[in-house]
Amino acid sequence: MSFCCGASMIGMVGTLSHQHVKVHHVPLLCCPVCQNVVVHPAIKEEFDLVVEYAKEDQVKEITLRESINPEMLIEWKEICVSFQEDDIDHVLREQIDHSLDLLSVAKLLSDSEWEEDLKNRLRVLSLRLRKLEENKESSR
């Protein structure tokens, strides 16, 4: 599990541009607060290798779909606190709950810096959830 902005990152599969090569179907870890995105550590070596081969072959787009089997995805989902598929609403609520739990721990440890990181994270997550709910309401 990777951490950013005081709490865990969300696992997802997406597209990432790296060294002028667009790579599709990449397991990623994304921070819902600062939007930091990194390749999942379990696939990082494979990702770097695929990008290097693509650059050598002057390929602009490639996919990792053939390199990733369903068992790998299941294992990665188990490692992540949250894994975004279609229901971002559920993921945001999960992240808010997790951040609230961590805020209690930060308070017990009297770690004011971590508390501030978590409070900021909660503000951003709450705002995103509110906007998502407003968008759902307006589209009905």
N, CA, C and O atoms as a GROMACS GRO file, in nm:
protein
  560
    1MET      N    1   0.085  -0.116   0.000
    1MET     CA    2   0.000   0.000   0.000
    1MET      C    3   0.090   0.124   0.000
    1MET      O    4   0.190   0.129   0.071
    2SER      N    5   0.053   0.221  -0.080
    2SER     CA    6   0.128   0.346  -0.087
    2SER      C    7   0.049   0.458  -0.023
    2SER      O    8  -0.074   0.458  -0.023
    3PHE      N    9   0.122   0.554   0.032
    3PHE     CA   10   0.058   0.664   0.102
    3PHE      C   11   0.095   0.797   0.039
    3PHE      O   12   0.204   0.814  -0.016
    4CYS      N   13   0.002   0.891   0.047
    4CYS     CA   14   0.023   1.025  -0.005
    4CYS      C   15  -0.074   1.117   0.068
    4CYS      O   16  -0.186   1.077   0.098
    5CYS      N   17  -0.033   1.239   0.095
    5CYS     CA   18  -0.119   1.339   0.160
    5CYS      C   19  -0.180   1.286   0.290
    5CYS      O   20  -0.295   1.317   0.322
    6GLY      N   21  -0.105   1.206   0.364
    6GLY     CA   22  -0.149   1.163   0.496
    6GLY      C   23  -0.227   1.034   0.500
    6GLY      O   24  -0.256   0.986   0.610
    7ALA      N   25  -0.262   0.974   0.386
    7ALA     CA   26  -0.339   0.849   0.387
    7ALA      C   27  -0.309   0.769   0.260
    7ALA      O   28  -0.216   0.801   0.185
    8SER      N   29  -0.389   0.666   0.236
    8SER     CA   30  -0.360   0.572   0.128
    8SER      C   31  -0.401   0.623  -0.009
    8SER      O   32  -0.487   0.711  -0.022
    9MET      N   33  -0.338   0.566  -0.109
    9MET     CA   34  -0.370   0.598  -0.247
    9MET      C   35  -0.473   0.497  -0.298
    9MET      O   36  -0.490   0.390  -0.240
   10ILE      N   37  -0.540   0.533  -0.406
   10ILE     CA   38  -0.643   0.448  -0.466
   10ILE      C   39  -0.581   0.369  -0.580
   10ILE      O   40  -0.509   0.424  -0.663
   11GLY      N   41  -0.609   0.239  -0.584
   11GLY     CA   42  -0.563   0.157  -0.695
   11GLY      C   43  -0.659   0.171  -0.812
   11GLY      O   44  -0.780   0.184  -0.793
   12MET      N   45  -0.605   0.168  -0.933
   12MET     CA   46  -0.688   0.176  -1.053
   12MET      C   47  -0.609   0.125  -1.172
   12MET      O   48  -0.487   0.111  -1.166
   13VAL      N   49  -0.678   0.097  -1.278
   13VAL     CA   50  -0.612   0.059  -1.404
   13VAL      C   51  -0.642   0.170  -1.502
   13VAL      O   52  -0.758   0.206  -1.523
   14GLY      N   53  -0.538   0.225  -1.563
   14GLY     CA   54  -0.558   0.337  -1.653
   14GLY      C   55  -0.448   0.352  -1.755
   14GLY      O   56  -0.372   0.258  -1.782
   15THR      N   57  -0.440   0.470  -1.812
   15THR     CA   58  -0.341   0.503  -1.915
   15THR      C   59  -0.244   0.604  -1.858
   15THR      O   60  -0.283   0.697  -1.787
   16LEU      N   61  -0.116   0.585  -1.890
   16LEU     CA   62  -0.012   0.675  -1.840
   16LEU      C   63   0.085   0.704  -1.952
   16LEU      O   64   0.130   0.613  -2.022
   17SER      N   65   0.118   0.831  -1.970
   17SER     CA   66   0.221   0.870  -2.067
   17SER      C   67   0.354   0.879  -1.993
   17SER      O   68   0.365   0.943  -1.889
   18HIS      N   69   0.453   0.814  -2.050
   18HIS     CA   70   0.585   0.813  -1.987
   18HIS      C   71   0.690   0.814  -2.098
   18HIS      O   72   0.688   0.728  -2.186
   19GLN      N   73   0.779   0.910  -2.093
   19GLN     CA   74   0.886   0.925  -2.194
   19GLN      C   75   0.830   0.924  -2.336
   19GLN      O   76   0.882   0.855  -2.423
   20HIS      N   77   0.724   0.999  -2.358
   20HIS     CA   78   0.659   1.015  -2.488
   20HIS      C   79   0.594   0.886  -2.540
   20HIS      O   80   0.568   0.874  -2.660
   21VAL      N   81   0.568   0.792  -2.452
   21VAL     CA   82   0.498   0.668  -2.488
   21VAL      C   83   0.372   0.660  -2.403
   21VAL      O   84   0.378   0.672  -2.281
   22LYS      N   85   0.259   0.640  -2.467
   22LYS     CA   86   0.132   0.626  -2.396
   22LYS      C   87   0.110   0.476  -2.372
   22LYS      O   88   0.102   0.398  -2.466
   23VAL      N   89   0.100   0.439  -2.244
   23VAL     CA   90   0.084   0.299  -2.206
   23VAL      C   91  -0.056   0.279  -2.149
   23VAL      O   92  -0.092   0.345  -2.051
   24HIS      N   93  -0.134   0.190  -2.209
   24HIS     CA   94  -0.270   0.163  -2.167
   24HIS      C   95  -0.274   0.040  -2.075
   24HIS      O   96  -0.185  -0.044  -2.078
   25HIS      N   97  -0.380   0.032  -1.995
   25HIS     CA   98  -0.407  -0.082  -1.907
   25HIS      C   99  -0.295  -0.102  -1.803
   25HIS      O  100  -0.245  -0.212  -1.782
   26VAL      N  101  -0.257   0.010  -1.740
   26VAL     CA  102  -0.149   0.010  -1.640
   26VAL      C  103  -0.209   0.011  -1.500
   26VAL      O  104  -0.290   0.099  -1.470
   27PRO      N  105  -0.171  -0.082  -1.414
   27PRO     CA  106  -0.212  -0.074  -1.273
   27PRO      C  107  -0.143   0.047  -1.209
   27PRO      O  108  -0.021   0.058  -1.210
   28LEU      N  109  -0.225   0.137  -1.153
   28LEU     CA  110  -0.174   0.262  -1.098
   28LEU      C  111  -0.218   0.281  -0.954
   28LEU      O  112  -0.314   0.219  -0.908
   29LEU      N  113  -0.148   0.367  -0.885
   29LEU     CA  114  -0.189   0.416  -0.754
   29LEU      C  115  -0.205   0.566  -0.769
   29LEU      O  116  -0.114   0.634  -0.817
   30CYS      N  117  -0.320   0.618  -0.728
   30CYS     CA  118  -0.353   0.758  -0.748
   30CYS      C  119  -0.397   0.820  -0.616
   30CYS      O  120  -0.475   0.760  -0.541
   31CYS      N  121  -0.347   0.939  -0.588
   31CYS     CA  122  -0.392   1.012  -0.469
   31CYS      C  123  -0.516   1.093  -0.508
   31CYS      O  124  -0.509   1.174  -0.600
   32PRO      N  125  -0.627   1.073  -0.439
   32PRO     CA  126  -0.748   1.148  -0.472
   32PRO      C  127  -0.742   1.295  -0.431
   32PRO      O  128  -0.830   1.372  -0.466
   33VAL      N  129  -0.638   1.333  -0.358
   33VAL     CA  130  -0.627   1.471  -0.311
   33VAL      C  131  -0.536   1.552  -0.404
   33VAL      O  132  -0.580   1.653  -0.460
   34CYS      N  133  -0.411   1.511  -0.419
   34CYS     CA  134  -0.316   1.589  -0.499
   34CYS      C  135  -0.302   1.538  -0.642
   34CYS      O  136  -0.228   1.596  -0.722
   35GLN      N  137  -0.371   1.430  -0.675
   35GLN     CA  138  -0.370   1.372  -0.809
   35GLN      C  139  -0.235   1.310  -0.847
   35GLN      O  140  -0.208   1.289  -0.965
   36ASN      N  141  -0.150   1.282  -0.748
   36ASN     CA  142  -0.024   1.214  -0.774
   36ASN      C  143  -0.055   1.073  -0.825
   36ASN      O  144  -0.136   1.002  -0.766
   37VAL      N  145   0.008   1.033  -0.935
   37VAL     CA  146  -0.015   0.902  -0.994
   37VAL      C  147   0.119   0.832  -1.010
   37VAL      O  148   0.214   0.888  -1.064
   38VAL      N  149   0.126   0.706  -0.962
   38VAL     CA  150   0.246   0.625  -0.979
   38VAL      C  151   0.206   0.487  -1.028
   38VAL      O  152   0.095   0.440  -1.003
   39VAL      N  153   0.299   0.423  -1.098
   39VAL     CA  154   0.276   0.286  -1.143
   39VAL      C  155   0.280   0.196  -1.020
   39VAL      O  156   0.365   0.212  -0.932
   40HIS      N  157   0.188   0.100  -1.014
   40HIS     CA  158   0.184   0.006  -0.901
   40HIS      C  159   0.321  -0.061  -0.890
   40HIS      O  160   0.374  -0.109  -0.990
   41PRO      N  161   0.380  -0.064  -0.769
   41PRO     CA  162   0.514  -0.120  -0.751
   41PRO      C  163   0.530  -0.263  -0.805
   41PRO      O  164   0.639  -0.300  -0.849
   42ALA      N  165   0.426  -0.343  -0.802
   42ALA     CA  166   0.436  -0.482  -0.847
   42ALA      C  167   0.457  -0.492  -0.998
   42ALA      O  168   0.503  -0.595  -1.046
   43ILE      N  169   0.424  -0.387  -1.073
   43ILE     CA  170   0.436  -0.391  -1.219
   43ILE      C  171   0.538  -0.290  -1.271
   43ILE      O  172   0.560  -0.282  -1.392
   44LYS      N  173   0.601  -0.212  -1.182
   44LYS     CA  174   0.691  -0.103  -1.221
   44LYS      C  175   0.803  -0.151  -1.312
   44LYS      O  176   0.830  -0.088  -1.414
   45GLU      N  177   0.868  -0.260  -1.279
   45GLU     CA  178   0.979  -0.311  -1.359
   45GLU      C  179   0.931  -0.349  -1.500
   45GLU      O  180   0.995  -0.314  -1.599
   46GLU      N  181   0.819  -0.419  -1.507
   46GLU     CA  182   0.760  -0.458  -1.635
   46GLU      C  183   0.722  -0.333  -1.716
   46GLU      O  184   0.747  -0.327  -1.836
   47PHE      N  185   0.664  -0.234  -1.650
   47PHE     CA  186   0.624  -0.109  -1.714
   47PHE      C  187   0.746  -0.040  -1.776
   47PHE      O  188   0.741  -0.001  -1.893
   48ASP      N  189   0.854  -0.026  -1.699
   48ASP     CA  190   0.975   0.040  -1.749
   48ASP      C  191   1.032  -0.035  -1.869
   48ASP      O  192   1.079   0.027  -1.965
   49LEU      N  193   1.028  -0.166  -1.865
   49LEU     CA  194   1.079  -0.249  -1.974
   49LEU      C  195   0.994  -0.228  -2.101
   49LEU      O  196   1.049  -0.211  -2.210
   50VAL      N  197   0.863  -0.229  -2.086
   50VAL     CA  198   0.773  -0.209  -2.200
   50VAL      C  199   0.794  -0.070  -2.262
   50VAL      O  200   0.796  -0.056  -2.384
   51VAL      N  201   0.810   0.032  -2.178
   51VAL     CA  202   0.834   0.167  -2.228
   51VAL      C  203   0.967   0.173  -2.304
   51VAL      O  204   0.976   0.235  -2.410
   52GLU      N  205   1.068   0.110  -2.249
   52GLU     CA  206   1.200   0.110  -2.314
   52GLU      C  207   1.194   0.042  -2.451
   52GLU      O  208   1.249   0.093  -2.548
   53TYR      N  209   1.127  -0.073  -2.460
   53TYR     CA  210   1.110  -0.142  -2.589
   53TYR      C  211   1.031  -0.057  -2.687
   53TYR      O  212   1.064  -0.051  -2.805
   54ALA      N  213   0.927   0.008  -2.638
   54ALA     CA  214   0.844   0.093  -2.725
   54ALA      C  215   0.927   0.209  -2.781
   54ALA      O  216   0.914   0.243  -2.899
   55LYS      N  217   1.010   0.269  -2.697
   55LYS     CA  218   1.096   0.379  -2.743
   55LYS      C  219   1.194   0.330  -2.849
   55LYS      O  220   1.216   0.396  -2.951
   56GLU      N  221   1.254   0.214  -2.825
   56GLU     CA  222   1.349   0.157  -2.921
   56GLU      C  223   1.281   0.128  -3.055
   56GLU      O  224   1.341   0.148  -3.161
   57ASP      N  225   1.156   0.082  -3.050
   57ASP     CA  226   1.082   0.049  -3.172
   57ASP      C  227   1.006   0.170  -3.227
   57ASP      O  228   0.936   0.159  -3.327
   58GLN      N  229   1.021   0.286  -3.162
   58GLN     CA  230   0.954   0.411  -3.199
   58GLN      C  231   0.801   0.396  -3.202
   58GLN      O  232   0.733   0.449  -3.290
   59VAL      N  233   0.750   0.323  -3.104
   59VAL     CA  234   0.606   0.304  -3.089
   59VAL      C  235   0.556   0.412  -2.993
   59VAL      O  236   0.614   0.434  -2.887
   60LYS      N  237   0.448   0.480  -3.030
   60LYS     CA  238   0.394   0.589  -2.948
   60LYS      C  239   0.290   0.542  -2.846
   60LYS      O  240   0.270   0.607  -2.743
   61GLU      N  241   0.223   0.429  -2.875
   61GLU     CA  242   0.123   0.375  -2.782
   61GLU      C  243   0.139   0.225  -2.773
   61GLU      O  244   0.171   0.156  -2.870
   62ILE      N  245   0.116   0.175  -2.651
   62ILE     CA  246   0.128   0.032  -2.624
   62ILE      C  247   0.036  -0.004  -2.509
   62ILE      O  248  -0.008   0.085  -2.436
   63THR      N  249   0.006  -0.130  -2.491
   63THR     CA  250  -0.080  -0.172  -2.380
   63THR      C  251  -0.011  -0.280  -2.298
   63THR      O  252   0.069  -0.358  -2.349
   64LEU      N  253  -0.043  -0.282  -2.171
   64LEU     CA  254   0.007  -0.388  -2.082
   64LEU      C  255  -0.095  -0.501  -2.068
   64LEU      O  256  -0.073  -0.595  -1.992
   65ARG      N  257  -0.206  -0.492  -2.138
   65ARG     CA  258  -0.315  -0.588  -2.124
   65ARG      C  259  -0.266  -0.733  -2.134
   65ARG      O  260  -0.309  -0.819  -2.057
   66GLU      N  261  -0.176  -0.760  -2.229
   66GLU     CA  262  -0.126  -0.897  -2.247
   66GLU      C  263  -0.037  -0.941  -2.132
   66GLU      O  264  -0.023  -1.061  -2.106
   67SER      N  265   0.025  -0.844  -2.063
   67SER     CA  266   0.118  -0.876  -1.954
   67SER      C  267   0.048  -0.896  -1.820
   67SER      O  268   0.109  -0.943  -1.724
   68ILE      N  269  -0.080  -0.861  -1.814
   68ILE     CA  270  -0.152  -0.864  -1.686
   68ILE      C  271  -0.264  -0.966  -1.693
   68ILE      O  272  -0.350  -0.961  -1.781
   69ASN      N  273  -0.262  -1.059  -1.598
   69ASN     CA  274  -0.370  -1.158  -1.595
   69ASN      C  275  -0.467  -1.125  -1.482
   69ASN      O  276  -0.433  -1.048  -1.392
   70PRO      N  277  -0.588  -1.182  -1.486
   70PRO     CA  278  -0.689  -1.149  -1.383
   70PRO      C  279  -0.644  -1.178  -1.240
   70PRO      O  280  -0.686  -1.108  -1.147
   71GLU      N  281  -0.561  -1.279  -1.221
   71GLU     CA  282  -0.513  -1.310  -1.086
   71GLU      C  283  -0.427  -1.197  -1.030
   71GLU      O  284  -0.432  -1.166  -0.911
   72MET      N  285  -0.347  -1.135  -1.118
   72MET     CA  286  -0.264  -1.022  -1.075
   72MET      C  287  -0.352  -0.907  -1.028
   72MET      O  288  -0.324  -0.846  -0.925
   73LEU      N  289  -0.458  -0.877  -1.103
   73LEU     CA  290  -0.548  -0.768  -1.064
   73LEU      C  291  -0.614  -0.797  -0.931
   73LEU      O  292  -0.627  -0.707  -0.847
   74ILE      N  293  -0.656  -0.919  -0.909
   74ILE     CA  294  -0.718  -0.957  -0.782
   74ILE      C  295  -0.619  -0.934  -0.668
   74ILE      O  296  -0.656  -0.880  -0.563
   75GLU      N  297  -0.495  -0.975  -0.689
   75GLU     CA  298  -0.391  -0.957  -0.586
   75GLU      C  299  -0.367  -0.809  -0.559
   75GLU      O  300  -0.354  -0.769  -0.443
   76TRP      N  301  -0.361  -0.726  -0.663
   76TRP     CA  302  -0.338  -0.582  -0.645
   76TRP      C  303  -0.454  -0.517  -0.574
   76TRP      O  304  -0.434  -0.428  -0.492
   77LYS      N  305  -0.575  -0.560  -0.606
   77LYS     CA  306  -0.693  -0.503  -0.540
   77LYS      C  307  -0.692  -0.533  -0.391
   77LYS      O  308  -0.735  -0.451  -0.310
   78GLU      N  309  -0.641  -0.651  -0.354
   78GLU     CA  310  -0.635  -0.687  -0.213
   78GLU      C  311  -0.533  -0.603  -0.138
   78GLU      O  312  -0.550  -0.578  -0.018
   79ILE      N  313  -0.428  -0.559  -0.206
   79ILE     CA  314  -0.323  -0.479  -0.144
   79ILE      C  315  -0.372  -0.337  -0.117
   79ILE      O  316  -0.335  -0.277  -0.016
   80CYS      N  317  -0.454  -0.283  -0.207
   80CYS     CA  318  -0.502  -0.145  -0.196
   80CYS      C  319  -0.615  -0.134  -0.095
   80CYS      O  320  -0.695  -0.226  -0.080
   81VAL      N  321  -0.620  -0.021  -0.025
   81VAL     CA  322  -0.732   0.007   0.064
   81VAL      C  323  -0.857   0.027  -0.019
   81VAL      O  324  -0.965  -0.022   0.017
   82SER      N  325  -0.844   0.098  -0.131
   82SER     CA  326  -0.955   0.122  -0.223
   82SER      C  327  -0.908   0.092  -0.364
   82SER      O  328  -0.791   0.112  -0.398
   83PHE      N  329  -1.001   0.043  -0.447
   83PHE     CA  330  -0.968   0.018  -0.587
   83PHE      C  331  -1.081   0.074  -0.670
   83PHE      O  332  -1.195   0.028  -0.660
   84GLN      N  333  -1.049   0.173  -0.753
   84GLN     CA  334  -1.152   0.241  -0.832
   84GLN      C  335  -1.185   0.158  -0.956
   84GLN      O  336  -1.099   0.125  -1.036
   85GLU      N  337  -1.312   0.127  -0.968
   85GLU     CA  338  -1.358   0.064  -1.091
   85GLU      C  339  -1.461   0.160  -1.149
   85GLU      O  340  -1.422   0.257  -1.214
   86ASP      N  341  -1.588   0.137  -1.130
   86ASP     CA  342  -1.689   0.227  -1.185
   86ASP      C  343  -1.747   0.321  -1.079
   86ASP      O  344  -1.790   0.431  -1.113
   87ASP      N  345  -1.749   0.280  -0.954
   87ASP     CA  346  -1.820   0.353  -0.850
   87ASP      C  347  -1.728   0.445  -0.770
   87ASP      O  348  -1.683   0.409  -0.661
   88ILE      N  349  -1.698   0.563  -0.824
   88ILE     CA  350  -1.611   0.658  -0.757
   88ILE      C  351  -1.674   0.708  -0.627
   88ILE      O  352  -1.604   0.741  -0.532
   89ASP      N  353  -1.807   0.713  -0.623
   89ASP     CA  354  -1.880   0.753  -0.502
   89ASP      C  355  -1.840   0.663  -0.385
   89ASP      O  356  -1.809   0.712  -0.276
   90HIS      N  357  -1.841   0.533  -0.407
   90HIS     CA  358  -1.805   0.435  -0.304
   90HIS      C  359  -1.659   0.454  -0.261
   90HIS      O  360  -1.628   0.449  -0.142
   91VAL      N  361  -1.570   0.475  -0.358
   91VAL     CA  362  -1.428   0.492  -0.327
   91VAL      C  363  -1.405   0.617  -0.243
   91VAL      O  364  -1.328   0.614  -0.147
   92LEU      N  365  -1.471   0.727  -0.279
   92LEU     CA  366  -1.456   0.850  -0.201
   92LEU      C  367  -1.504   0.831  -0.058
   92LEU      O  368  -1.440   0.877   0.037
   93ARG      N  369  -1.618   0.764  -0.041
   93ARG     CA  370  -1.669   0.739   0.094
   93ARG      C  371  -1.573   0.649   0.174
   93ARG      O  372  -1.551   0.672   0.293
   94GLU      N  373  -1.517   0.550   0.108
   94GLU     CA  374  -1.419   0.462   0.172
   94GLU      C  375  -1.295   0.540   0.217
   94GLU      O  376  -1.245   0.521   0.328
   95GLN      N  377  -1.249   0.628   0.130
   95GLN     CA  378  -1.132   0.709   0.162
   95GLN      C  379  -1.160   0.806   0.276
   95GLN      O  380  -1.074   0.830   0.361
   96ILE      N  381  -1.280   0.862   0.279
   96ILE     CA  382  -1.318   0.952   0.389
   96ILE      C  383  -1.321   0.874   0.521
   96ILE      O  384  -1.268   0.921   0.621
   97ASP      N  385  -1.382   0.757   0.521
   97ASP     CA  386  -1.386   0.674   0.642
   97ASP      C  387  -1.245   0.639   0.689
   97ASP      O  388  -1.214   0.648   0.808
   98HIS      N  389  -1.161   0.599   0.596
   98HIS     CA  390  -1.024   0.562   0.629
   98HIS      C  391  -0.947   0.682   0.687
   98HIS      O  392  -0.873   0.669   0.784
   99SER      N  393  -0.967   0.799   0.626
   99SER     CA  394  -0.899   0.920   0.673
   99SER      C  395  -0.947   0.960   0.813
   99SER      O  396  -0.868   1.007   0.895
  100LEU      N  397  -1.076   0.942   0.839
  100LEU     CA  398  -1.128   0.972   0.973
  100LEU      C  399  -1.067   0.879   1.078
  100LEU      O  400  -1.033   0.922   1.188
  101ASP      N  401  -1.053   0.751   1.042
  101ASP     CA  402  -0.988   0.656   1.134
  101ASP      C  403  -0.844   0.698   1.161
  101ASP      O  404  -0.799   0.696   1.276
  102LEU      N  405  -0.774   0.736   1.055
  102LEU     CA  406  -0.635   0.777   1.072
  102LEU      C  407  -0.624   0.908   1.151
  102LEU      O  408  -0.528   0.928   1.225
  103LEU      N  409  -0.721   0.996   1.135
  103LEU     CA  410  -0.721   1.121   1.210
  103LEU      C  411  -0.729   1.093   1.360
  103LEU      O  412  -0.663   1.160   1.440
  104SER      N  413  -0.808   0.994   1.398
  104SER     CA  414  -0.816   0.955   1.540
  104SER      C  415  -0.680   0.908   1.590
  104SER      O  416  -0.640   0.941   1.702
  105VAL      N  417  -0.610   0.831   1.508
  105VAL     CA  418  -0.477   0.782   1.546
  105VAL      C  419  -0.379   0.899   1.556
  105VAL      O  420  -0.300   0.907   1.651
  106ALA      N  421  -0.384   0.989   1.460
  106ALA     CA  422  -0.294   1.106   1.462
  106ALA      C  423  -0.316   1.189   1.588
  106ALA      O  424  -0.220   1.238   1.648
  107LYS      N  425  -0.442   1.204   1.629
  107LYS     CA  426  -0.472   1.278   1.751
  107LYS      C  427  -0.418   1.207   1.874
  107LYS      O  428  -0.363   1.270   1.965
  108LEU      N  429  -0.434   1.074   1.877
  108LEU     CA  430  -0.381   0.997   1.991
  108LEU      C  431  -0.229   1.009   2.001
  108LEU      O  432  -0.173   1.011   2.110
  109LEU      N  433  -0.165   1.016   1.886
  109LEU     CA  434  -0.019   1.027   1.883
  109LEU      C  435   0.030   1.171   1.897
  109LEU      O  436   0.150   1.197   1.904
  110SER      N  437  -0.065   1.264   1.902
  110SER     CA  438  -0.033   1.408   1.909
  110SER      C  439   0.058   1.452   1.793
  110SER      O  440   0.150   1.531   1.811
  111ASP      N  441   0.030   1.398   1.676
  111ASP     CA  442   0.107   1.431   1.556
  111ASP      C  443   0.031   1.539   1.478
  111ASP      O  444  -0.050   1.509   1.391
  112SER      N  445   0.058   1.664   1.511
  112SER     CA  446  -0.018   1.776   1.454
  112SER      C  447   0.003   1.790   1.304
  112SER      O  448  -0.089   1.829   1.232
  113GLU      N  449   0.122   1.759   1.253
  113GLU     CA  450   0.147   1.769   1.109
  113GLU      C  451   0.062   1.668   1.032
  113GLU      O  452   0.001   1.701   0.931
  114TRP      N  453   0.057   1.545   1.082
  114TRP     CA  454  -0.024   1.440   1.018
  114TRP      C  455  -0.173   1.478   1.028
  114TRP      O  456  -0.248   1.458   0.933
  115GLU      N  457  -0.213   1.531   1.144
  115GLU     CA  458  -0.352   1.576   1.161
  115GLU      C  459  -0.390   1.678   1.054
  115GLU      O  460  -0.496   1.668   0.994
  116GLU      N  461  -0.303   1.776   1.031
  116GLU     CA  462  -0.331   1.879   0.931
  116GLU      C  463  -0.339   1.819   0.791
  116GLU      O  464  -0.426   1.856   0.712
  117ASP      N  465  -0.248   1.726   0.760
  117ASP     CA  466  -0.253   1.657   0.630
  117ASP      C  467  -0.387   1.587   0.613
  117ASP      O  468  -0.449   1.594   0.508
  118LEU      N  469  -0.430   1.518   0.718
  118LEU     CA  470  -0.556   1.442   0.711
  118LEU      C  471  -0.677   1.535   0.704
  118LEU      O  472  -0.773   1.506   0.633
  119LYS      N  473  -0.673   1.645   0.776
  119LYS     CA  474  -0.784   1.741   0.770
  119LYS      C  475  -0.796   1.800   0.629
  119LYS      O  476  -0.906   1.817   0.576
  120ASN      N  477  -0.682   1.832   0.570
  120ASN     CA  478  -0.683   1.883   0.432
  120ASN      C  479  -0.737   1.775   0.338
  120ASN      O  480  -0.818   1.805   0.249
  121ARG      N  481  -0.693   1.654   0.357
  121ARG     CA  482  -0.740   1.542   0.274
  121ARG      C  483  -0.892   1.528   0.286
  121ARG      O  484  -0.961   1.510   0.186
  122LEU      N  485  -0.942   1.536   0.409
  122LEU     CA  486  -1.086   1.523   0.431
  122LEU      C  487  -1.163   1.638   0.364
  122LEU      O  488  -1.271   1.616   0.310
  123ARG      N  489  -1.108   1.759   0.368
  123ARG     CA  490  -1.173   1.872   0.301
  123ARG      C  491  -1.184   1.846   0.151
  123ARG      O  492  -1.291   1.865   0.092
  124VAL      N  493  -1.075   1.804   0.090
  124VAL     CA  494  -1.074   1.780  -0.054
  124VAL      C  495  -1.167   1.665  -0.091
  124VAL      O  496  -1.245   1.676  -0.185
  125LEU      N  497  -1.160   1.554  -0.017
  125LEU     CA  498  -1.245   1.439  -0.046
  125LEU      C  499  -1.393   1.474  -0.028
  125LEU      O  500  -1.476   1.434  -0.109
  126SER      N  501  -1.424   1.549   0.076
  126SER     CA  502  -1.564   1.589   0.100
  126SER      C  503  -1.614   1.678  -0.012
  126SER      O  504  -1.728   1.664  -0.057
  127LEU      N  505  -1.531   1.771  -0.056
  127LEU     CA  506  -1.569   1.860  -0.166
  127LEU      C  507  -1.594   1.779  -0.293
  127LEU      O  508  -1.692   1.803  -0.364
  128ARG      N  509  -1.506   1.684  -0.322
  128ARG     CA  510  -1.524   1.601  -0.443
  128ARG      C  511  -1.651   1.518  -0.434
  128ARG      O  512  -1.724   1.504  -0.532
  129LEU      N  513  -1.679   1.464  -0.317
  129LEU     CA  514  -1.800   1.384  -0.298
  129LEU      C  515  -1.924   1.472  -0.315
  129LEU      O  516  -2.020   1.433  -0.380
  130ARG      N  517  -1.920   1.592  -0.256
  130ARG     CA  518  -2.033   1.685  -0.268
  130ARG      C  519  -2.058   1.721  -0.414
  130ARG      O  520  -2.173   1.723  -0.459
  131LYS      N  521  -1.952   1.751  -0.489
  131LYS     CA  522  -1.965   1.786  -0.631
  131LYS      C  523  -2.020   1.667  -0.711
  131LYS      O  524  -2.103   1.685  -0.800
  132LEU      N  525  -1.973   1.549  -0.679
  132LEU     CA  526  -2.022   1.429  -0.747
  132LEU      C  527  -2.170   1.409  -0.722
  132LEU      O  528  -2.246   1.378  -0.813
  133GLU      N  529  -2.212   1.427  -0.597
  133GLU     CA  530  -2.355   1.413  -0.563
  133GLU      C  531  -2.438   1.521  -0.631
  133GLU      O  532  -2.549   1.493  -0.677
  134GLU      N  533  -2.386   1.644  -0.637
  134GLU     CA  534  -2.458   1.752  -0.705
  134GLU      C  535  -2.473   1.722  -0.854
  134GLU      O  536  -2.579   1.746  -0.913
  135ASN      N  537  -2.368   1.668  -0.915
  135ASN     CA  538  -2.374   1.632  -1.056
  135ASN      C  539  -2.476   1.522  -1.082
  135ASN      O  540  -2.548   1.524  -1.182
  136LYS      N  541  -2.481   1.425  -0.990
  136LYS     CA  542  -2.579   1.317  -1.004
  136LYS      C  543  -2.721   1.372  -0.994
  136LYS      O  544  -2.809   1.333  -1.071
  137GLU      N  545  -2.742   1.465  -0.899
  137GLU     CA  546  -2.875   1.525  -0.879
  137GLU      C  547  -2.916   1.607  -1.002
  137GLU      O  548  -3.031   1.600  -1.045
  138SER      N  549  -2.824   1.684  -1.056
  138SER     CA  550  -2.857   1.770  -1.169
  138SER      C  551  -2.880   1.690  -1.298
  138SER      O  552  -2.949   1.738  -1.389
  139SER      N  553  -2.823   1.571  -1.306
  139SER     CA  554  -2.842   1.488  -1.427
  139SER      C  555  -2.970   1.406  -1.422
  139SER      O  556  -3.004   1.340  -1.520
  140ARG      N  557  -3.040   1.409  -1.310
  140ARG     CA  558  -3.165   1.333  -1.299
  140ARG      C  559  -3.280   1.406  -1.357
  140ARG      O  560  -3.392   1.355  -1.356
   0.00000   0.00000   0.00000
